[in-house]
Amino acid sequence: MRKRNLTLVGPMGAGKSTIGRLLARELGLAFKDSDRVIEERTGASIPLIFELEGERGFRDREQQVIAELMQCRGLVLATGGGAILRPENRSTLVSGSLVVYLHTSVEHQLERTARDRNRPLLQTDNPRQVLEDLLKVREPLYREVADIIIETDTRPPRLVVQEILEQLDL
């Protein structure tokens, strides 16, 4: 790869963690999930961090973790869905990694996150509206940083990984 790392971006439910683990295994690289790193360091769940520190506090932690992880070499990183909101994160990801945008529809996001209580932004009466609103803001940012865009709807993770590997042209 021409850059040090490979980063997966996209909305919640796109499969970043699952695909990231499989991809790292295929490439013989280390795998990190920025949300898991934050939870490990704080000893608190993402919903609890949101509750205690608000979204800004969480985003501050996320920015620090992404900056640190991009100092590593040979890493597959799965980011949180909102990581691309901060210009600093977008710059760090673009300069330190090849970025793959895992695109998925709101329908599939709803299916994949329906029973997940670890999604603070979806703890609402109308998760569909939240996902649609988030996508309007975030979609252009995902595309801005993406070197590769992959559709994940209805596709098994192994096929998505295979397509990424083919596009990496190793």
TAWOPE-V909718 format. One record per backbone hydrogen bond with DSSP energy under -0.5 kcal/mol. NH is the residue of the N-H (numbers start at 1). CO is the residue of the C=O. E is the energy in kcal/mol with one decimal. If there is no record, write none. Layout:
# TAWOPE-V909718
nh = {NH | NH}
co = {CO | CO}
e = {E | E}
This chain:
# TAWOPE-V909718
nh = {5 | 6 | 7 | 8 | 9 | 9 | 14 | 19 | 20 | 21 | 22 | 23 | 24 | 25 | 26 | 27 | 28 | 29 | 30 | 32 | 34 | 34 | 37 | 38 | 39 | 40 | 41 | 42 | 43 | 44 | 49 | 50 | 51 | 52 | 53 | 54 | 54 | 57 | 58 | 59 | 60 | 61 | 62 | 63 | 64 | 65 | 66 | 67 | 68 | 69 | 70 | 71 | 72 | 74 | 76 | 77 | 77 | 78 | 79 | 79 | 83 | 85 | 86 | 90 | 91 | 92 | 93 | 94 | 95 | 96 | 97 | 98 | 99 | 100 | 100 | 101 | 101 | 102 | 102 | 103 | 103 | 109 | 110 | 111 | 112 | 113 | 114 | 116 | 117 | 119 | 120 | 122 | 123 | 124 | 130 | 131 | 132 | 133 | 134 | 135 | 136 | 137 | 138 | 139 | 141 | 142 | 143 | 144 | 145 | 146 | 147 | 148 | 150 | 152 | 153 | 155 | 159 | 160 | 161 | 162 | 163 | 164 | 165 | 166 | 167 | 168 | 169 | 170}
co = {96 | 75 | 98 | 77 | 7 | 100 | 11 | 15 | 16 | 17 | 18 | 19 | 20 | 21 | 22 | 23 | 24 | 24 | 74 | 76 | 32 | 78 | 33 | 34 | 35 | 36 | 37 | 38 | 39 | 39 | 45 | 46 | 47 | 48 | 49 | 49 | 50 | 53 | 54 | 55 | 56 | 57 | 58 | 59 | 60 | 61 | 62 | 63 | 64 | 65 | 66 | 68 | 69 | 4 | 30 | 6 | 75 | 32 | 8 | 77 | 80 | 82 | 83 | 86 | 87 | 88 | 89 | 90 | 91 | 92 | 93 | 5 | 97 | 7 | 98 | 99 | 148 | 9 | 100 | 101 | 150 | 105 | 106 | 107 | 108 | 109 | 110 | 113 | 115 | 116 | 118 | 119 | 120 | 122 | 126 | 127 | 128 | 129 | 130 | 131 | 132 | 133 | 134 | 135 | 138 | 138 | 139 | 140 | 141 | 142 | 99 | 99 | 101 | 103 | 103 | 152 | 156 | 156 | 157 | 158 | 159 | 160 | 161 | 162 | 163 | 164 | 165 | 165}
e = {-1.0 | -2.7 | -2.8 | -3.3 | -0.5 | -2.6 | -1.7 | -3.0 | -2.2 | -2.3 | -1.9 | -2.9 | -2.6 | -2.0 | -2.4 | -2.3 | -1.1 | -2.5 | -1.8 | -2.5 | -0.5 | -2.6 | -2.3 | -2.1 | -2.3 | -2.8 | -2.5 | -2.2 | -2.3 | -0.5 | -2.3 | -2.7 | -2.3 | -2.8 | -3.2 | -0.6 | -1.6 | -1.2 | -1.9 | -3.0 | -2.2 | -1.9 | -2.7 | -2.5 | -1.9 | -2.4 | -2.7 | -2.2 | -2.2 | -2.9 | -2.2 | -1.5 | -1.6 | -1.8 | -2.8 | -2.8 | -0.6 | -2.6 | -2.1 | -0.6 | -1.7 | -2.1 | -0.8 | -2.1 | -2.5 | -2.4 | -2.9 | -2.4 | -2.3 | -1.8 | -1.4 | -2.9 | -0.5 | -3.3 | -0.5 | -0.5 | -3.0 | -3.0 | -0.7 | -1.0 | -2.9 | -2.2 | -2.7 | -2.0 | -2.6 | -1.8 | -1.1 | -1.6 | -0.8 | -0.6 | -0.6 | -1.9 | -1.1 | -2.3 | -1.8 | -2.8 | -2.6 | -2.6 | -2.7 | -2.4 | -1.8 | -1.4 | -3.0 | -2.7 | -0.6 | -2.6 | -2.2 | -1.8 | -1.6 | -1.2 | -3.0 | -1.8 | -2.9 | -2.8 | -0.5 | -2.0 | -0.9 | -1.7 | -2.7 | -2.2 | -2.2 | -2.3 | -2.7 | -2.3 | -2.3 | -2.0 | -1.1 | -0.7}
